[in-house]
Amino acid sequence: MNNLSTKAQSKSRKDMLLPDTSRAFGCPQRYIQGPGEFRHVFDYGREYGQRFLFLIDGGIYEMVLSMLSAIEDKAGCSYETVSFSGESCMEAVAELAALVGTYRCDVLVGVGGGKVLDTAKLVADEVDKPRIIAPTAASSDAPAADWAAIYTPQGVHLGGRRTRRSTELVLVDSEIIAKAPARLFSAGIGDALATWFEALACERSSSPNCVTRGYRSTRAAMAVSRECYDILMQDGVAALKAVKAKTVTEAVENVIEANTLLSGIGFINGGLAAGHGIHSGLSEAPGGEKSLHGEKVAFALIAQMVIENAPLTQIEELMRFMHAVDLPVTMEQLGIACTAENLDLIVEHTVYQNPLIHHEPVAVSPELVRNAIVFANSLGHEFLDSLK
């Protein structure tokens, strides 16, 4: 069984190696961030068209309607709005694409969290219209990524899809971000924290990034990914404290940029590895639905460090930072019991149903992944015990 597993993994790893040394970089056409910037959505957007369809997260629909109504100068533009609380699924995309035709809109604007933004990207692709992405929380790197997660209508994750076009404008209003729940901001830090380490793993293993067919990362991508990490370590704790106070400071602006822009173009151009690979396995385990994407990525990053045999001092430094910004360091904090049954499920999905774990610069086996998760969890508990 182990020999068969090893052969299967060797084959999959070989299949994923870069075919040549070509490098590529992709990014949004424009990124604007600052307090009150959403008030300029029509002024900025009229460059792309005059009839807007706003796809708005259902939980903040009334708030966004009020904000749109309060914009006095709409730059000669008209707009329609749709409340969206469903899944980022192709069935919803088809329905919304029909609405674009009905309303004769020429600009699509996604406003809200990850699933709304990903749906807006997919609809814009379907109807071949410009898109503006306006996140209302810095909870993930979805806004700046030309990539969309796809689910079934029931919420089962099917995978990701590269979008055919780059986002014309990512519009980030830092005042709105600072008023969102602080837990979302923490989760965004967790997602962004893995960017540098996963890019480094892909570079060392000659694994492809996420630009079209997959290329070697550029030096620009590595610099962006490293800057993302440096900002988090310097400003992450102060920024979270400011967000808890519902205030916008320079630290908040820096971390919003790291969570949203740098992490987004960092993962697209640098690539993904065990942090997001193990995250996918954790998402399949009972209880995994209780935690956010970035929270699972944060714990998975500890496991990635174990896989790569990182110094314990480096792992402990990461855990200290994660704890300081309210991120989990154990499976139990994610709501997942570290049982044999759950580990079987997590490892099976991570190793055999998701390619990202095989972007690591080491030979990957089910035993390696299982042991890394168990040891990462043990280190997390040891760290928490040391705080008592």
C-alpha positions as CSV (number, residue, x, y, z in Angstrom):
1,M,0.0,0.0,0.0
2,N,2.8,2.4,0.9
3,N,4.7,1.6,-2.2
4,L,1.6,2.2,-4.4
5,S,1.0,5.5,-2.6
6,T,4.6,6.6,-3.2
7,K,4.4,5.7,-6.9
8,A,1.1,7.6,-7.2
9,Q,2.5,10.6,-5.6
10,S,5.8,10.6,-7.6
11,K,3.8,10.5,-10.8
12,S,1.5,13.4,-9.7
13,R,4.5,15.4,-8.6
14,K,6.3,14.9,-12.0
15,D,3.2,15.9,-13.8
16,M,3.1,19.2,-12.0
17,L,6.6,20.3,-12.6
18,L,7.1,23.4,-14.7
19,P,7.5,22.4,-18.4
20,D,10.0,25.3,-19.1
21,T,11.5,28.4,-17.5
22,S,9.0,30.9,-18.7
23,R,7.7,33.3,-16.1
24,A,4.5,35.3,-15.9
25,F,2.8,37.9,-13.7
26,G,-0.9,38.8,-13.5
27,C,-2.8,41.4,-11.5
28,P,-5.9,43.7,-11.5
29,Q,-5.8,46.6,-13.9
30,R,-6.3,49.1,-11.1
31,Y,-6.4,49.1,-7.3
32,I,-7.7,52.0,-5.2
33,Q,-7.9,51.9,-1.4
34,G,-8.7,54.6,1.2
35,P,-11.4,56.0,3.5
36,G,-14.6,56.9,1.8
37,E,-13.5,55.6,-1.6
38,F,-16.8,53.7,-2.3
39,R,-18.4,57.1,-2.8
40,H,-16.5,57.5,-6.0
41,V,-17.6,54.2,-7.5
42,F,-19.5,55.9,-10.4
43,D,-16.8,58.4,-11.1
44,Y,-14.2,55.7,-11.4
45,G,-16.6,53.2,-13.1
46,R,-17.8,55.5,-15.9
47,E,-14.5,54.7,-17.6
48,Y,-16.0,51.3,-18.3
49,G,-19.6,52.0,-18.9
50,Q,-22.7,53.9,-17.6
51,R,-25.2,51.2,-16.7
52,F,-24.2,49.4,-13.5
53,L,-25.5,46.2,-11.9
54,F,-24.5,45.9,-8.2
55,L,-24.3,42.4,-6.9
56,I,-24.5,43.0,-3.1
57,D,-24.1,40.6,-0.2
58,G,-27.5,40.0,1.3
59,G,-26.3,40.7,4.9
60,I,-25.3,44.3,4.0
61,Y,-27.8,45.0,1.2
62,E,-29.6,47.8,3.0
63,M,-26.4,49.4,4.1
64,V,-25.0,49.5,0.6
65,L,-28.3,50.7,-0.8
66,S,-28.2,53.7,1.6
67,M,-24.6,54.4,0.6
68,L,-25.5,54.4,-3.1
69,S,-28.5,56.6,-2.6
70,A,-26.3,59.1,-0.7
71,I,-23.9,59.6,-3.6
72,E,-25.1,62.9,-5.0
73,D,-23.0,63.0,-8.2
74,K,-23.4,59.7,-10.0
75,A,-21.4,60.9,-13.0
76,G,-24.3,60.4,-15.4
77,C,-24.5,56.7,-14.6
78,S,-27.6,54.6,-13.7
79,Y,-27.7,51.4,-11.7
80,E,-29.7,48.3,-10.7
81,T,-29.1,46.3,-7.6
82,V,-29.4,42.6,-6.7
83,S,-29.2,41.1,-3.2
84,F,-27.2,37.9,-3.2
85,S,-26.9,35.4,-0.4
86,G,-26.3,32.2,-2.3
87,E,-23.3,30.1,-3.3
88,S,-20.7,30.9,-5.9
89,C,-22.2,28.3,-8.2
90,M,-22.6,28.1,-12.0
91,E,-26.4,27.9,-11.6
92,A,-26.4,31.3,-9.9
93,V,-24.0,32.7,-12.5
94,A,-26.4,31.7,-15.3
95,E,-29.4,33.4,-13.5
96,L,-27.4,36.6,-12.9
97,A,-26.0,36.7,-16.4
98,A,-29.6,36.7,-17.7
99,L,-30.3,39.7,-15.4
100,V,-27.3,41.6,-16.9
101,G,-29.0,41.2,-20.3
102,T,-32.5,42.2,-18.9
103,Y,-31.2,45.4,-17.4
104,R,-28.8,46.1,-20.3
105,C,-25.9,46.7,-17.9
106,D,-22.4,47.3,-19.1
107,V,-20.5,47.2,-15.8
108,L,-20.8,44.6,-13.0
109,V,-20.0,45.6,-9.5
110,G,-19.5,42.9,-6.7
111,V,-19.9,44.3,-3.2
112,G,-19.4,42.1,-0.1
113,G,-17.5,39.0,0.9
114,G,-15.7,36.3,-1.0
115,K,-18.6,34.3,-2.4
116,V,-20.3,37.5,-3.7
117,L,-17.1,38.7,-5.2
118,D,-16.3,35.4,-6.8
119,T,-19.8,35.2,-8.3
120,A,-19.4,38.7,-9.7
121,K,-16.1,37.6,-11.4
122,L,-17.7,34.6,-12.9
123,V,-20.8,36.6,-14.1
124,A,-18.5,39.2,-15.7
125,D,-16.7,36.4,-17.5
126,E,-20.0,34.9,-18.7
127,V,-21.3,38.2,-20.2
128,D,-17.9,39.6,-21.1
129,K,-18.4,42.8,-19.2
130,P,-16.0,44.9,-17.1
131,R,-16.1,44.3,-13.4
132,I,-15.4,46.3,-10.2
133,I,-14.7,44.4,-7.1
134,A,-15.5,46.2,-3.8
135,P,-14.8,44.1,-0.7
136,T,-16.5,45.0,2.6
137,A,-14.1,43.1,4.7
138,A,-10.3,42.3,4.5
139,S,-11.0,38.7,5.3
140,S,-9.3,37.0,2.3
141,D,-7.2,37.7,-0.8
142,A,-10.1,37.0,-3.2
143,P,-10.6,40.7,-4.3
144,A,-7.3,41.1,-6.2
145,A,-7.1,37.6,-7.5
146,D,-8.2,36.6,-11.0
147,W,-9.6,33.4,-9.6
148,A,-13.0,32.3,-8.3
149,A,-14.0,29.4,-6.0
150,I,-16.9,27.3,-7.3
151,Y,-19.4,25.5,-5.2
152,T,-22.5,23.5,-5.7
153,P,-25.9,25.2,-4.9
154,Q,-25.7,23.2,-1.6
155,G,-22.3,24.7,-0.7
156,V,-20.0,21.8,-1.5
157,H,-16.7,23.1,-2.7
158,L,-15.9,21.9,-6.3
159,G,-12.6,23.7,-6.9
160,G,-11.3,27.0,-8.4
161,R,-11.4,28.6,-11.8
162,R,-9.1,31.2,-13.3
163,T,-11.1,34.0,-14.8
164,R,-10.7,34.9,-18.4
165,R,-10.3,38.6,-17.8
166,S,-8.4,40.7,-15.2
167,T,-10.5,42.8,-12.8
168,E,-10.7,46.3,-14.1
169,L,-10.9,47.9,-10.7
170,V,-10.5,46.7,-7.1
171,L,-12.1,49.4,-4.9
172,V,-11.4,49.2,-1.2
173,D,-13.1,51.5,1.2
174,S,-11.0,51.3,4.4
175,E,-13.8,52.9,6.5
176,I,-16.1,50.0,5.6
177,I,-13.4,47.5,6.2
178,A,-12.7,48.9,9.7
179,K,-16.4,48.5,10.7
180,A,-16.6,44.8,9.7
181,P,-16.3,42.2,12.5
182,A,-12.7,42.0,13.8
183,R,-12.7,38.2,13.3
184,L,-12.9,38.7,9.6
185,F,-9.9,41.0,9.7
186,S,-8.0,38.3,11.7
187,A,-8.9,35.7,9.2
188,G,-7.6,37.8,6.4
189,I,-4.3,38.1,8.3
190,G,-4.2,34.3,8.5
191,D,-4.8,33.9,4.8
192,A,-2.1,36.5,3.9
193,L,0.4,35.1,6.4
194,A,0.8,32.0,4.3
195,T,1.5,33.9,1.1
196,W,5.3,34.2,1.5
197,F,5.8,30.7,2.8
198,E,3.8,29.1,0.0
199,A,5.5,31.2,-2.7
200,L,8.8,30.1,-1.3
201,A,7.8,26.5,-1.3
202,C,6.7,26.7,-5.0
203,E,9.9,28.5,-6.0
204,R,12.1,25.8,-4.3
205,S,10.1,23.0,-5.8
206,S,9.8,24.5,-9.3
207,S,6.0,24.3,-9.0
208,P,3.7,26.5,-11.2
209,N,2.0,29.7,-10.0
210,C,-1.7,30.3,-10.8
211,V,-1.3,32.5,-13.9
212,T,-3.2,30.7,-16.7
213,R,-1.5,27.4,-17.4
214,G,1.0,28.0,-14.5
215,Y,4.4,29.5,-14.9
216,R,7.6,30.2,-12.9
217,S,7.1,33.1,-10.5
218,T,8.7,36.4,-11.3
219,R,11.1,38.2,-8.9
220,A,8.3,40.8,-8.5
221,A,6.0,38.1,-7.2
222,M,8.5,37.0,-4.6
223,A,9.1,40.6,-3.5
224,V,5.3,41.2,-3.2
225,S,4.9,38.0,-1.2
226,R,7.7,38.9,1.2
227,E,6.4,42.5,1.6
228,C,3.1,41.0,2.6
229,Y,4.7,39.0,5.4
230,D,6.8,41.9,6.6
231,I,3.7,44.2,6.8
232,L,1.8,41.7,8.8
233,M,4.6,41.1,11.3
234,Q,5.2,44.9,11.7
235,D,1.6,46.2,11.8
236,G,-0.7,43.2,12.3
237,V,-1.2,43.4,16.0
238,A,-1.7,47.2,16.1
239,A,-4.0,47.1,13.1
240,L,-6.3,44.5,14.7
241,K,-6.5,46.6,17.9
242,A,-7.5,49.6,15.8
243,V,-10.2,47.6,13.9
244,K,-11.6,46.4,17.2
245,A,-12.0,50.1,18.1
246,K,-13.6,50.7,14.6
247,T,-10.9,53.1,13.6
248,V,-8.7,53.5,10.5
249,T,-5.0,54.0,11.2
250,E,-1.9,53.8,9.0
251,A,-1.4,50.3,10.4
252,V,-4.9,49.3,9.3
253,E,-4.4,50.7,5.8
254,N,-1.1,48.7,5.6
255,V,-2.7,45.5,6.7
256,I,-5.7,45.9,4.4
257,E,-3.3,46.3,1.5
258,A,-1.4,43.2,2.7
259,N,-4.6,41.1,3.2
260,T,-6.2,42.2,0.0
261,L,-3.7,43.3,-2.7
262,L,-0.4,41.8,-1.8
263,S,-1.7,38.4,-0.7
264,G,-4.0,38.3,-3.8
265,I,-1.3,38.9,-6.4
266,G,1.2,37.1,-4.2
267,F,-0.7,33.8,-4.4
268,I,-1.7,34.1,-8.0
269,N,1.9,34.9,-9.1
270,G,3.8,33.0,-6.4
271,G,1.7,29.9,-6.1
272,L,0.1,27.8,-3.4
273,A,1.4,24.9,-1.4
274,A,0.7,23.0,1.8
275,G,-0.9,25.9,3.6
276,H,-3.9,25.9,1.3
277,G,-3.6,22.2,0.5
278,I,-4.1,21.2,4.1
279,H,-6.7,23.8,4.5
280,S,-8.8,22.0,1.9
281,G,-8.5,18.8,4.0
282,L,-9.4,20.6,7.2
283,S,-12.5,21.9,5.4
284,E,-13.7,18.4,4.8
285,A,-13.5,17.3,8.5
286,P,-16.6,17.5,10.8
287,G,-16.5,20.8,12.6
288,G,-14.4,22.5,9.9
289,E,-17.4,24.6,8.9
290,K,-17.1,26.5,12.2
291,S,-13.9,28.2,11.2
292,L,-13.1,30.7,8.5
293,H,-10.9,30.2,5.5
294,G,-8.0,32.2,6.8
295,E,-8.2,30.5,10.3
296,K,-7.8,27.1,8.7
297,V,-5.0,28.4,6.5
298,A,-3.2,29.7,9.6
299,F,-3.1,26.4,11.4
300,A,-2.2,24.6,8.1
301,L,0.8,26.9,7.8
302,I,2.1,25.5,11.0
303,A,1.8,22.0,9.5
304,Q,3.6,23.3,6.4
305,M,6.5,24.5,8.5
306,V,6.7,21.0,10.1
307,I,6.7,19.4,6.7
308,E,9.6,21.6,5.6
309,N,11.5,21.0,8.8
310,A,11.6,24.7,9.7
311,P,13.4,25.6,12.9
312,L,11.2,25.3,16.0
313,T,12.1,28.9,16.9
314,Q,10.5,30.1,13.6
315,I,7.4,28.0,14.2
316,E,7.1,29.4,17.7
317,E,7.5,32.9,16.4
318,L,4.7,32.3,14.0
319,M,2.5,30.9,16.7
320,R,3.1,33.9,19.0
321,F,2.1,36.2,16.2
322,M,-1.0,34.1,15.3
323,H,-2.1,34.1,19.0
324,A,-1.6,37.9,19.2
325,V,-4.0,38.4,16.2
326,D,-6.6,35.9,17.4
327,L,-5.8,33.1,15.0
328,P,-6.0,29.4,16.1
329,V,-2.9,27.3,16.7
330,T,-4.7,24.0,17.3
331,M,-7.2,21.9,15.5
332,E,-9.6,22.1,18.5
333,Q,-9.6,25.9,18.2
334,L,-10.9,25.3,14.6
335,G,-13.7,23.1,16.0
336,I,-12.0,19.9,14.7
337,A,-11.2,17.0,17.0
338,C,-7.8,15.5,16.4
339,T,-9.1,11.9,16.1
340,A,-7.9,9.1,13.9
341,E,-11.1,9.2,11.9
342,N,-10.8,13.0,11.2
343,L,-7.1,12.7,10.4
344,D,-7.9,9.9,7.9
345,L,-10.4,12.2,6.2
346,I,-8.1,15.2,6.2
347,V,-5.1,13.4,4.9
348,E,-7.1,11.5,2.2
349,H,-8.4,14.8,0.8
350,T,-5.2,16.7,1.2
351,V,-3.0,14.1,-0.5
352,Y,-5.2,12.6,-3.1
353,Q,-7.9,15.1,-4.0
354,N,-5.9,18.4,-4.0
355,P,-2.7,19.0,-5.9
356,L,-1.4,21.8,-3.7
357,I,0.4,19.7,-1.1
358,H,2.6,18.3,-3.9
359,H,4.0,21.8,-4.5
360,E,6.1,21.3,-1.4
361,P,9.9,20.9,-2.0
362,V,9.9,17.5,-0.3
363,A,8.6,14.1,-1.2
364,V,5.0,14.0,0.1
365,S,3.3,10.9,1.5
366,P,0.1,10.4,3.6
367,E,2.3,9.5,6.6
368,L,4.3,12.7,6.3
369,V,1.1,14.9,6.1
370,R,-0.6,13.0,9.0
371,N,2.5,13.3,11.2
372,A,2.9,17.0,10.4
373,I,-0.7,17.8,11.3
374,V,-0.4,15.8,14.6
375,F,2.9,17.5,15.5
376,A,1.6,20.9,14.6
377,N,-1.4,20.4,16.8
378,S,0.9,19.2,19.7
379,L,3.1,22.3,19.3
380,G,0.0,24.5,19.4
381,H,-1.2,22.9,22.6
382,E,2.2,23.2,24.1
383,F,2.3,26.9,23.2
384,L,-1.1,27.5,24.7
385,D,-0.1,25.7,27.9
386,S,2.9,27.9,28.2
387,L,0.7,30.9,28.4
388,K,-1.2,29.7,31.5
